[in-house]
Amino acid sequence: MKANIVQTWRGMSVSKRREAIAGYVFISPWLIGFIVFIAGPMLASFIISFTRWNIVSDPKWVGFANYERIFTADNDFIQALKVTFKYAVIYLPTFTIIGLAMAMALNAKIKGVGVMRTLLYLPYVVPGIAATLVWVWVLNSRYGLLNTVLAWLGIEGPNWFGDPKSALYGIVMIGVWGVGGSAVIYLAGLQNIPEHLYEAAIVDGASEWQKFWHITIPMLSPTIFYQLVMGLIGVFQTFTSSFVATGGGPLKATFFYMLYIYNKAWESLRMGYASALAWILFAIILLITLLVFRSSAMWVHYEAERK
Amino acid sequence: MNANVIESKWNWRKLLTTTRGYLVLLIFGVVFLVPFYWMFATALKGSEQLFQLPPAWVPKPLVWENFAQVFEEVPFGRFLTNSVVLVVWNVVGQVISCTLIAYGFARLRFPGRDALFLVLLATLMVPRQVTLVPQFILFAKLGWVNTYLPLILPAFTGSPFLIFLMRQYMMTIPLDLDEAATIDGASRLQILRHVIMPISVPALILVAVFTFTDVWNDFMGPLIYLNDPEKFTVSLGLSFFQGAKETSWHLLMAGSLMSMIPPMILFFLAQKRLLGGLAATGLKG
């Protein structure tokens, strides 16, 4: 590879060399950022994960001790993984289904739909902290909006963020409120589906459901796939809502993985341990993403793909 | 007559679909927008109205002073200024760096370019938590904790997503334009400044809008790097406020409401471009 570059370099004319140098100069801010803020820190974090370090004193090499402890004697780690996975399992399908439904509703050819597109997108631009505070208040067990409405229907609402059984669903609601951002992407996908596909289906006597299942879903599958991958990475970074709404409680029912890393690094100042936690999470995310990519061949349909 | 029957049937169908469409939109509208109303209504309640049962839908009297009260309870004006300062620096940083970097990737040829671009795309998948701790240690060793540098400097190295966005846009500009300018004796920087940038304004606006919202809404960055309440941003200030005054929900809602006004105004101004641009790339999670 290196020899290759040297060879290409020798074979280049002066003007081409100049262009190449200019190219490197133009992308240099990114190169520097990549080394200083991404590649360097990743390498550093990997090394730090084998130390005990509180920043103030010198780091102490402990070998695999952090990893060993995490995998054998750390109940918080298990709990953080459980919470994060449970959240992923509830949140991702809910988010995808509601996002798709919203996009289809916004794709209707009726008057006023443009205004609704704007309005339903709005929660997505609300700062995470404000969204969290609103929902903490909406879900207040006594004075909150939701339980008031439930009371009209004769249902006694749960104590949402006060009850370990329901707290995680509260966090799900905060996340799903911002589904408009995703719905807009689906909407763009819907509008790119050629009309003639539906027309042909109507001629063949297809029902609404069949059109949805055999045209809309396959044509949207690349978009759904992309949104799922990004959503998955987002799930593992869920932080603000649990930090502000519950602080991880009650009884660690909303103790997200990111919250655990934050606690270890910035409350207990255990940088080595936190780094080890981060790397384990990174490995898990990579593994899951890889699985999703592998599975994608079975359900993602690319129009331009040649078999 | 036959045609008439078909036509009336058709109209019925159309009416049904339209009604159904409105009904679904209505449900979505109520579910997703009522929290805004609730926030607004709460922000206008006096503290004695907060804990009424059942809660009032329309506050009586309307306490508009709550909004001013927020500025007295916490240095909210200070928080706003701080957020604006951070946003301006970040927008400047991203616009400059993304333009330069995207130009390099989109319009210049150099060995290893495509491999490097793949690396850039791969970094989109690196979760923030892996780099968070060592970045913090780096900035701590430099003595930059409790300054804005850790929250500004990275912007000058370009965000991978925004670089990608700019690059895709620049790829669509015909290369003839550059060649014509070169023949006229323009340097690369001149070409970028006078040919490419004016055409790229729509993409640049997207870069600015995304940066604005990301920085304005960022919570974790300020939480980790800022200790001094005088330096807090709006997001961080709000959480600090909540920690101190758990029961002042009318003020918390007034503060939250004010915190979402700038990104909302921006969204209204840029919405055509924003939604169109998103559609074009099919990206952004």
HADDOCK unambig.tbl for C-alpha pairs under 7 A between the chains (distance, minus, plus):
assign (segid A and resid 5 and name CA) (segid B and resid 111 and name CA) 6.39 0.50 0.50
assign (segid A and resid 19 and name CA) (segid B and resid 108 and name CA) 6.40 0.50 0.50
assign (segid A and resid 19 and name CA) (segid B and resid 109 and name CA) 6.56 0.50 0.50
assign (segid A and resid 20 and name CA) (segid B and resid 108 and name CA) 6.99 0.50 0.50
assign (segid A and resid 20 and name CA) (segid B and resid 109 and name CA) 5.83 0.50 0.50
assign (segid A and resid 20 and name CA) (segid B and resid 110 and name CA) 4.17 0.50 0.50
assign (segid A and resid 23 and name CA) (segid B and resid 104 and name CA) 4.86 0.50 0.50
assign (segid A and resid 23 and name CA) (segid B and resid 108 and name CA) 5.51 0.50 0.50
assign (segid A and resid 23 and name CA) (segid B and resid 109 and name CA) 6.69 0.50 0.50
assign (segid A and resid 23 and name CA) (segid B and resid 110 and name CA) 6.12 0.50 0.50
assign (segid A and resid 26 and name CA) (segid B and resid 100 and name CA) 5.29 0.50 0.50
assign (segid A and resid 26 and name CA) (segid B and resid 101 and name CA) 5.31 0.50 0.50
assign (segid A and resid 26 and name CA) (segid B and resid 104 and name CA) 5.06 0.50 0.50
assign (segid A and resid 27 and name CA) (segid B and resid 100 and name CA) 6.65 0.50 0.50
assign (segid A and resid 27 and name CA) (segid B and resid 101 and name CA) 4.26 0.50 0.50
assign (segid A and resid 27 and name CA) (segid B and resid 104 and name CA) 5.56 0.50 0.50
assign (segid A and resid 29 and name CA) (segid B and resid 97 and name CA) 6.55 0.50 0.50
assign (segid A and resid 29 and name CA) (segid B and resid 157 and name CA) 4.71 0.50 0.50
assign (segid A and resid 30 and name CA) (segid B and resid 101 and name CA) 6.64 0.50 0.50
assign (segid A and resid 30 and name CA) (segid B and resid 157 and name CA) 4.82 0.50 0.50
assign (segid A and resid 30 and name CA) (segid B and resid 158 and name CA) 5.94 0.50 0.50
assign (segid A and resid 32 and name CA) (segid B and resid 157 and name CA) 6.98 0.50 0.50
assign (segid A and resid 33 and name CA) (segid B and resid 154 and name CA) 6.79 0.50 0.50
assign (segid A and resid 33 and name CA) (segid B and resid 157 and name CA) 4.89 0.50 0.50
assign (segid A and resid 37 and name CA) (segid B and resid 135 and name CA) 6.59 0.50 0.50
assign (segid A and resid 38 and name CA) (segid B and resid 131 and name CA) 6.27 0.50 0.50
assign (segid A and resid 41 and name CA) (segid B and resid 131 and name CA) 5.31 0.50 0.50
assign (segid A and resid 41 and name CA) (segid B and resid 134 and name CA) 5.11 0.50 0.50
assign (segid A and resid 41 and name CA) (segid B and resid 135 and name CA) 6.05 0.50 0.50
assign (segid A and resid 42 and name CA) (segid B and resid 130 and name CA) 6.39 0.50 0.50
assign (segid A and resid 42 and name CA) (segid B and resid 131 and name CA) 5.61 0.50 0.50
assign (segid A and resid 44 and name CA) (segid B and resid 134 and name CA) 6.31 0.50 0.50
assign (segid A and resid 45 and name CA) (segid B and resid 130 and name CA) 6.99 0.50 0.50
assign (segid A and resid 45 and name CA) (segid B and resid 131 and name CA) 6.95 0.50 0.50
assign (segid A and resid 45 and name CA) (segid B and resid 134 and name CA) 5.61 0.50 0.50
assign (segid A and resid 105 and name CA) (segid B and resid 21 and name CA) 6.37 0.50 0.50
assign (segid A and resid 105 and name CA) (segid B and resid 24 and name CA) 6.47 0.50 0.50
assign (segid A and resid 105 and name CA) (segid B and resid 25 and name CA) 6.17 0.50 0.50
assign (segid A and resid 108 and name CA) (segid B and resid 21 and name CA) 6.29 0.50 0.50
assign (segid A and resid 110 and name CA) (segid B and resid 18 and name CA) 6.61 0.50 0.50
assign (segid A and resid 120 and name CA) (segid B and resid 29 and name CA) 6.93 0.50 0.50
assign (segid A and resid 120 and name CA) (segid B and resid 32 and name CA) 6.75 0.50 0.50
assign (segid A and resid 125 and name CA) (segid B and resid 263 and name CA) 6.26 0.50 0.50
assign (segid A and resid 125 and name CA) (segid B and resid 264 and name CA) 6.60 0.50 0.50
assign (segid A and resid 126 and name CA) (segid B and resid 260 and name CA) 5.38 0.50 0.50
assign (segid A and resid 127 and name CA) (segid B and resid 217 and name CA) 4.44 0.50 0.50
assign (segid A and resid 127 and name CA) (segid B and resid 260 and name CA) 6.31 0.50 0.50
assign (segid A and resid 128 and name CA) (segid B and resid 217 and name CA) 6.30 0.50 0.50
assign (segid A and resid 129 and name CA) (segid B and resid 235 and name CA) 5.98 0.50 0.50
assign (segid A and resid 129 and name CA) (segid B and resid 239 and name CA) 6.98 0.50 0.50
assign (segid A and resid 130 and name CA) (segid B and resid 256 and name CA) 4.81 0.50 0.50
assign (segid A and resid 134 and name CA) (segid B and resid 35 and name CA) 6.99 0.50 0.50
assign (segid A and resid 134 and name CA) (segid B and resid 39 and name CA) 6.30 0.50 0.50
assign (segid A and resid 134 and name CA) (segid B and resid 253 and name CA) 6.93 0.50 0.50
assign (segid A and resid 138 and name CA) (segid B and resid 35 and name CA) 6.97 0.50 0.50
assign (segid A and resid 143 and name CA) (segid B and resid 51 and name CA) 6.34 0.50 0.50
assign (segid A and resid 143 and name CA) (segid B and resid 55 and name CA) 6.05 0.50 0.50
assign (segid A and resid 177 and name CA) (segid B and resid 32 and name CA) 6.58 0.50 0.50
assign (segid A and resid 182 and name CA) (segid B and resid 285 and name CA) 6.61 0.50 0.50
assign (segid A and resid 185 and name CA) (segid B and resid 278 and name CA) 6.78 0.50 0.50
assign (segid A and resid 185 and name CA) (segid B and resid 279 and name CA) 6.15 0.50 0.50
assign (segid A and resid 185 and name CA) (segid B and resid 282 and name CA) 6.20 0.50 0.50
assign (segid A and resid 188 and name CA) (segid B and resid 279 and name CA) 5.05 0.50 0.50
assign (segid A and resid 227 and name CA) (segid B and resid 285 and name CA) 5.98 0.50 0.50
assign (segid A and resid 230 and name CA) (segid B and resid 285 and name CA) 5.56 0.50 0.50
assign (segid A and resid 231 and name CA) (segid B and resid 285 and name CA) 6.69 0.50 0.50
assign (segid A and resid 233 and name CA) (segid B and resid 127 and name CA) 6.83 0.50 0.50
assign (segid A and resid 240 and name CA) (segid B and resid 219 and name CA) 6.86 0.50 0.50
assign (segid A and resid 244 and name CA) (segid B and resid 239 and name CA) 6.79 0.50 0.50
assign (segid A and resid 271 and name CA) (segid B and resid 133 and name CA) 6.81 0.50 0.50
assign (segid A and resid 275 and name CA) (segid B and resid 133 and name CA) 6.73 0.50 0.50
assign (segid A and resid 278 and name CA) (segid B and resid 129 and name CA) 5.99 0.50 0.50
assign (segid A and resid 278 and name CA) (segid B and resid 130 and name CA) 5.19 0.50 0.50
assign (segid A and resid 279 and name CA) (segid B and resid 130 and name CA) 6.35 0.50 0.50
assign (segid A and resid 282 and name CA) (segid B and resid 127 and name CA) 7.00 0.50 0.50
assign (segid A and resid 282 and name CA) (segid B and resid 130 and name CA) 6.96 0.50 0.50
